[in-house]
């Protein structure tokens, strides 16, 4: 990884990034978050929406949930850009240096889970492509091991390099145009099939009632929320002058919202034309040119796995700074490869909603304390902010209570609103010292 601190052994995650390392412009943020927002996992979640809800309700949930979720990402990105702090630094500034270790560890656990998901998805996509294009049977034990190790080796090679160079030289210049072309091609193919079946029937199709509108909204918001603990790790590399609407904030919002809407909608389209029982990868391969398009999306899936591991390594470095970010990344990737070989990783929806119940209130409190421009404690100024910690814990309980007793209203938005308001009302009137945000502003 690119060195971000001049002092050997410094805790890079808890120290504001110096100006010399702030190189991301608006288009870098946009390209990064569009690329991270594209993936087979997102399309798969989109496929969950139908026939649970009708097509019109699904469209509303996709657009509204994507705008809200991406807006939260953008707000957090602005905090990271203004302060120069990684996600772990924002947690320390909000919850105190001792208590913050808990959400940092939970973040590392979820990132290991996400990376393992990504490796499994890339493995299964490779198995399907091998069978479709070359007649290879790669779904046995040997094929599973080889394809897992193949993608794992590529991931390890990327982690040995620089995150900044990867984003600016590969994602922005080459990866983004290729994945946009593949999405355009797949959208055209499935839109054509929908038109042949009747667009009016597709658009007016009702749901079966197994999911309400707000539950569908929760499912859409769950994907961008899962990125909340990562966004500051990248936004901190944005130029200070890029903290407003045209920089980290605007680039993150536009990039992720477009990708999320597009991939969720494509998932709905695919499941609407595929034969019952056909999985997403098989349906994509059956489309004309689907082999090439799926291959490009699989390559793009790699940056999602990389993004998860890199952010996990930054968080792990905040706990044990004697290990560099690069070293942590390589070891976490090895662990994820091992988990992908032995763990069943297909129960995705419960995993997503469980993550939302933890990280929606976590960032409701962070945004309530730091996101309104008021004074915030410096990193390490206190051991535990008990009020912030209790609000977060109460927020987790509120999320699950809403899901159990008032599912018609959803869980994510009520929990976010309540924790944000409580955190804002109880924010310290005066800081214990210069805030991290004030320090970063000079």
C-alpha positions in Angstrom: 0.0 0.0 0.0 1.1 3.6 -0.5 2.7 5.0 2.6 0.4 7.6 4.2 2.3 8.6 7.3 5.8 9.8 7.6 6.4 8.3 11.0 7.4 4.6 11.2 4.9 2.6 13.2 2.3 5.4 13.2 -1.3 4.3 13.4 -2.4 5.3 9.9 -6.1 4.6 10.6 -6.3 7.0 13.6 -4.2 9.8 12.2 -5.5 12.3 9.7 -4.1 11.7 6.2 -1.6 14.4 5.1 -2.2 16.6 2.1 0.4 14.9 -0.1 -1.6 11.7 0.0 -4.9 13.4 -0.9 -5.1 12.8 -4.7 -8.6 11.6 -5.5 -10.7 14.0 -7.6 -14.5 13.9 -8.2 -14.2 11.5 -11.1 -12.0 9.1 -9.0 -14.7 9.0 -6.3 -17.4 8.5 -8.9 -15.6 5.7 -10.7 -14.6 3.9 -7.5 -18.1 3.8 -6.1 -19.8 3.0 -9.4 -17.5 0.1 -9.7 -18.0 -1.0 -6.1 -21.7 -0.7 -6.5 -21.8 -3.1 -9.5 -21.8 -6.8 -8.8 -23.6 -10.1 -9.1 -24.5 -9.9 -5.4 -26.5 -6.7 -6.0 -28.3 -8.3 -8.9 -29.1 -11.3 -6.8 -30.7 -9.1 -4.1 -32.7 -7.3 -6.8 -34.0 -10.7 -7.8 -35.3 -11.2 -4.2 -37.7 -8.3 -4.6 -39.9 -10.1 -7.2 -42.4 -11.6 -7.0 -42.5 -10.6 -3.3 -43.6 -7.1 -4.3 -45.1 -5.9 -7.6 -42.9 -4.4 -10.3 -44.0 -0.8 -9.6 -43.4 -1.2 -5.9 -40.0 -2.7 -6.6 -39.0 0.2 -8.9 -40.0 2.7 -6.2 -38.1 0.8 -3.5 -35.0 0.5 -5.8 -34.9 4.2 -6.7 -35.8 5.6 -3.2 -33.7 3.1 -1.3 -30.6 3.7 -3.5 -30.8 7.5 -3.2 -31.2 7.3 0.6 -28.5 4.6 1.0 -26.0 6.4 -1.3 -26.8 9.7 0.4 -25.7 8.2 3.7 -22.5 6.9 2.0 -21.9 10.4 0.6 -22.4 12.1 3.9 -19.9 9.7 5.6 -17.5 10.2 2.7 -17.6 13.9 3.3 -16.7 13.3 6.9 -13.8 11.2 5.9 -12.6 13.7 3.3 -12.9 16.7 5.7 -11.2 14.9 8.6 -8.7 12.8 6.8 -9.6 9.9 9.2 -10.4 6.3 8.3 -13.6 4.7 9.4 -11.9 3.4 12.6 -10.9 7.0 13.4 -14.5 8.2 13.0 -15.6 5.5 15.4 -12.9 6.4 17.9 -13.9 10.1 17.7 -17.6 9.2 18.4 -17.5 6.3 20.8 -14.2 6.7 22.6 -10.9 4.9 22.1 -11.8 1.9 24.3 -15.4 1.3 23.2 -14.7 1.9 19.5 -12.8 -1.4 19.4 -16.1 -3.2 19.5 -17.6 -1.8 16.3 -14.1 -1.9 14.6 -13.9 -5.7 15.3 -17.5 -6.1 14.1 -16.6 -4.3 10.9 -13.6 -6.6 10.4 -15.9 -9.6 10.8 -18.4 -8.3 8.3 -15.7 -7.5 5.8 -14.3 -11.0 6.1 -17.8 -12.3 5.4 -18.3 -10.0 2.4 -14.9 -11.0 0.9 -15.7 -14.6 1.3 -19.1 -14.0 -0.4 -17.3 -12.3 -3.3 -14.8 -15.1 -3.7 -17.6 -17.7 -3.8 -19.5 -15.6 -6.4 -16.4 -15.3 -8.6 -15.7 -19.0 -8.2 -19.3 -20.0 -9.2 -19.3 -17.6 -12.1 -16.0 -19.0 -13.4 -17.4 -22.6 -13.1 -20.5 -21.6 -15.1 -18.4 -19.9 -17.8 -16.0 -22.9 -18.0 -19.0 -25.2 -18.5 -20.8 -23.0 -21.0 -17.8 -22.0 -23.1 -15.5 -25.0 -22.9 -17.5 -27.9 -21.5 -15.4 -28.1 -18.4 -16.9 -29.6 -15.3 -15.5 -27.4 -12.5 -18.2 -28.0 -9.9 -16.4 -30.9 -8.3 -14.1 -30.7 -5.3 -11.0 -30.2 -7.5 -12.6 -27.6 -9.7 -14.0 -25.8 -6.6 -10.5 -25.6 -5.1 -8.8 -24.6 -8.2 -11.2 -21.8 -9.1 -11.2 -20.5 -5.5 -7.4 -20.5 -5.4 -7.3 -18.8 -8.8 -9.3 -15.8 -7.7 -7.6 -15.8 -4.3 -4.2 -15.5 -6.0 -5.3 -12.6 -8.1 -6.7 -10.9 -5.0 -3.4 -11.4 -3.1 -1.5 -9.9 -6.1 -3.6 -6.8 -6.0 -3.2 -6.4 -2.3 0.5 -6.3 -2.7 0.2 -3.1 -4.7 -1.1 0.4 -4.0 -4.8 1.1 -3.5 -4.5 4.6 -4.8 -2.8 3.5 -8.1 -5.4 0.7 -8.5 -8.3 3.2 -8.3 -6.7 5.9 -10.5 -5.0 3.8 -13.1 -7.2 0.7 -13.5 -10.7 1.4 -12.2 -11.1 4.9 -13.5 -9.4 4.4 -16.9 -10.2 0.8 -17.9 -12.5 -1.0 -15.4 -15.3 1.5 -15.4 -15.8 1.8 -19.3 -15.8 -2.0 -19.6 -18.3 -2.7 -16.9 -20.6 0.1 -18.2 -20.6 -1.5 -21.6 -21.4 -4.9 -20.2 -24.3 -3.5 -18.2 -25.6 -1.7 -21.2 -25.5 -4.9 -23.3 -27.2 -7.0 -20.6 -29.9 -4.3 -20.1 -30.6 -4.2 -23.8 -30.8 -8.0 -24.0 -33.2 -8.5 -21.1 -35.3 -5.4 -22.0 -35.8 -6.9 -25.5 -37.0 -10.1 -23.9 -39.4 -8.2 -21.6 -40.7 -6.3 -24.6 -41.4 -9.6 -26.4 -43.3 -10.9 -23.4 -45.2 -7.6 -22.9 -43.9 -4.6 -21.0 -47.4 -3.7 -19.8 -47.9 -7.0 -18.2 -44.4 -6.8 -16.6 -45.0 -3.3 -15.3 -48.5 -4.0 -13.8 -47.6 -7.4 -12.3 -48.6 -7.5 -8.6 -46.6 -8.9 -5.8 -47.5 -12.0 -3.8 -47.6 -10.1 -0.5 -44.7 -11.9 1.1 -42.8 -8.6 1.5 -44.2 -5.1 2.2 -43.1 -1.9 0.6 -40.9 -0.8 3.6 -39.4 -4.2 3.9 -38.4 -4.0 0.3 -36.9 -0.6 1.0 -34.9 -2.1 3.9 -33.5 -4.7 1.5 -32.4 -2.1 -1.0 -30.9 0.2 1.7 -29.0 -2.9 3.1 -26.5 -2.9 0.3 -25.3 0.7 0.5 -25.4 0.5 4.4 -23.0 -2.5 4.2 -20.5 -0.1 2.7 -20.8 2.6 5.4 -17.9 1.3 7.5 -15.7 1.4 4.4 -16.4 4.7 2.7 -14.1 6.9 4.8 -11.2 4.6 4.2 -11.3 5.8 0.6 -12.8 9.3 0.9 -9.9 10.4 3.1 -7.7 10.3 0.0 -9.9 13.0 -1.6 -8.5 16.5 -1.9 -9.5 18.9 0.8 -11.1 21.2 -1.7 -13.1 18.2 -2.9 -15.2 17.8 0.2 -18.3 19.5 -1.0 -20.9 18.7 -3.6 -18.5 18.3 -6.4 -15.9 16.1 -4.6 -16.1 13.1 -2.3 -19.7 13.9 -1.4 -21.1 14.3 -4.9 -18.9 11.7 -6.5 -19.8 9.0 -4.0 -23.5 9.7 -4.2 -23.8 9.8 -7.9 -21.5 6.8 -8.5 -23.0 4.5 -6.0 -26.7 5.5 -6.6 -26.4 4.9 -10.3 -24.8 1.5 -9.9 -27.2 0.4 -7.2 -30.3 1.4 -9.2 -29.0 -0.2 -12.4 -27.9 -3.5 -10.8 -31.1 -3.9 -8.7 -33.2 -3.2 -11.7 -31.2 -5.6 -13.9 -31.8 -8.3 -11.2 -35.5 -7.7 -11.4 -35.4 -7.9 -15.2 -33.4 -11.1 -15.2 -35.6 -13.0 -12.8 -38.7 -11.7 -14.7 -37.7 -13.4 -17.9 -35.8 -16.4 -16.7 -37.4 -19.8 -16.3 -38.5 -20.7 -12.8 -35.6 -22.3 -10.9 -32.9 -20.8 -13.1 -30.1 -19.1 -11.1 -28.9 -15.6 -11.9 -25.5 -16.7 -13.4 -27.2 -19.2 -15.7 -29.8 -16.7 -16.8 -27.1 -14.2 -17.7 -25.1 -16.8 -19.7 -28.2 -17.6 -21.7 -28.4 -14.0 -23.0 -26.8 -13.2 -26.3 -23.2 -12.1 -25.6 -23.8 -13.0 -21.9 -20.6 -14.9 -21.7 -18.4 -11.9 -22.4 -20.6 -9.5 -20.3 -20.6 -11.9 -17.3 -16.8 -12.3 -17.6 -16.4 -8.5 -17.4 -18.7 -8.3 -14.4 -16.7 -11.0 -12.7 -13.5 -9.0 -13.2 -15.3 -6.0 -11.8 -16.4 -8.2 -8.8 -12.7 -8.5 -8.0 -12.5 -4.8 -6.9 -15.4 -5.4 -4.5 -13.4 -8.2 -2.8 -10.3 -6.0 -2.9 -12.2 -3.0 -1.4 -13.5 -5.2 1.5 -10.1 -6.6 2.3 -8.3 -3.3 2.1 -10.8 -1.6 4.4 -10.6 -4.6 6.8 -6.9 -4.3 6.8 -7.1 -0.5 7.7 -9.5 -1.4 10.6 -7.2 -4.2 11.8 -4.2 -1.9 11.6 -6.0 0.5 13.9 -6.1 -2.2 16.5 -2.6 -3.5 15.9 -0.5 -0.8 14.2 2.7 -2.8 14.4 1.4 -4.7 11.4 1.2 -2.6 8.3 -2.0 -2.2 6.3 -0.4 -4.3 3.5 0.5 -7.1 5.9 -3.0 -7.2 7.4 -4.5 -7.2 4.0 -2.6 -10.2 2.8 -3.4 -12.2 6.0 -7.1 -11.3 5.9 -7.2 -12.4 2.3 -5.7 -15.7 3.1 -8.3 -16.2 5.8 -11.1 -15.4 3.4 -9.8 -17.8 0.8 -9.8 -20.5 3.4 -13.3 -19.7 4.5 -14.5 -19.8 0.9 -13.2 -23.3 0.6 -15.1 -24.7 3.6 -18.1 -22.5 4.5 -21.6 -22.5 2.9 -22.1 -18.9 1.8 -25.5 -18.8 0.1 -27.8 -17.5 2.9 -27.4 -13.9 1.9 -30.6 -12.1 2.9 -30.4 -12.8 6.7 -26.7 -11.8 6.7 -27.5 -8.5 5.0 -30.4 -7.6 7.4 -28.3 -8.6 10.4 -25.5 -6.2 9.2 -28.1 -3.4 8.8 -29.3 -3.8 12.4 -25.7 -3.2 13.6 -24.4 -0.5 11.2 -27.5 1.6 10.6 -27.7 2.7 14.3 -23.8 2.8 14.5 -23.7 5.4 11.7 -26.9 7.1 12.8 -24.9 8.1 16.0 -21.7 9.0 14.1 -23.6 11.3 11.7 -25.6 12.8 14.5 -22.4 13.6 16.4 -19.9 14.5 13.6 -22.0 15.1 10.5 -23.7 18.3 11.5 -20.6 20.5 11.7 -20.5 20.8 15.5 -17.5 20.2 17.7 -16.4 16.6 18.1 -14.0 15.0 20.5 -10.5 14.4 19.1 -9.5 10.8 18.5 -8.3 9.4 21.8 -9.8 12.3 23.9 -11.8 9.9 26.0 -12.0 6.2 26.6 -15.7 5.6 26.4 -18.6 8.0 25.4 -21.3 6.1 27.3 -24.2 8.1 25.8 -23.1 7.4 22.3 -22.5 3.7 23.1 -26.0 3.4 24.8 -27.7 5.1 21.8 -26.1 2.6 19.4 -27.0 -0.4 21.5 -30.6 0.9 21.9 -30.6 1.4 18.1 -29.9 -2.2 17.5 -32.8 -3.2 19.8 -35.1 -0.7 18.0 -34.2 -2.2 14.6 -35.1 -5.7 15.6 -38.2 -4.5 17.5 -39.4 -2.7 14.4 -38.8 -5.8 12.3 -40.8 -7.9 14.8 -43.7 -5.7 15.8 -44.0 -3.1 13.1 -42.6 -4.6 9.8 -45.0 -2.5 7.8 -43.0 0.6 8.6 -39.6 -1.0 7.9 -36.6 -1.0 10.3 -33.8 0.9 8.7 -35.3 4.4 8.3 -37.0 4.6 11.8 -33.8 3.3 13.5 -31.6 5.8 11.5 -33.9 8.7 12.4 -34.1 7.9 16.1 -30.4 7.3 16.6 -29.5 10.4 14.6 -31.8 12.7 16.6 -30.7 11.3 19.9 -27.0 11.6 19.0 -27.5 15.1 17.8 -29.4 16.2 20.9 -26.8 14.7 23.2 -23.7 15.8 21.3 -21.1 17.5 23.6 -21.7 21.2 23.9 -17.9 21.8 24.1 -15.2 19.4 22.9 -12.6 18.1 25.3 -9.9 19.4 22.9 -9.6 20.4 19.3 -11.8 18.1 17.2 -10.5 15.8 14.5 -12.5 17.8 12.0 -11.3 21.1 13.2 -7.7 19.9 13.2 -8.1 18.7 9.6 -9.5 22.1 8.5 -6.3 23.7 9.9 
